[in-house]
Amino acid sequence: MEHLLRKLSKEGAANHFTFCSQEILQNKVIGVDGIHRKIMIIEKKKEGYYSSIISLDEVHDCQLINNSEPINRGQLEKDGGDASCNKLELRFDLINHTQPISIIFSNGIINSKREFAFLKAKAEFWCVMFSKMLKQQMEVRA
């Protein structure tokens, strides 16, 4: 974990980011730069470390995907924490309609309902936070 955090700090400094928040997951760390509206993900794989950046200026929607079924912001509060599936990801739909970008919180390997509920709470929190940071497009009619 310490190596992931150091890598995040190093990559963030190289991109002139100031992280206001971080989230540590099993094999990755997420850094959020609220000023520049960027998300940096550092992931450890067998071959080494990989970094990616998501610009919230290029995102028009953020959804929590649970078992390939989208859960929107309104459903997050209504959903009582039913953990029927172990696949959990945040999906960012881009303005230019290219392929969405995802941050995987759980890929189905978790056996414990308690651990899944903990990860789901984290994913729900970040879904709401990132959704609030998105620029809302307004429609103007004459």
Secondary structure, DSSP 8 states (H G I E B T S, - for coil): -HHHHHHHHHHHHHTT---SEEEE-SSEEEEEETTTTEEEEEEEETTEEEEEEEEGGGEEEEEEEETTEEE-HHHHHH--------EEEEEEEETT----EEEEEEES----HHHHHHHHHHHHHHHHHHHHHS--------
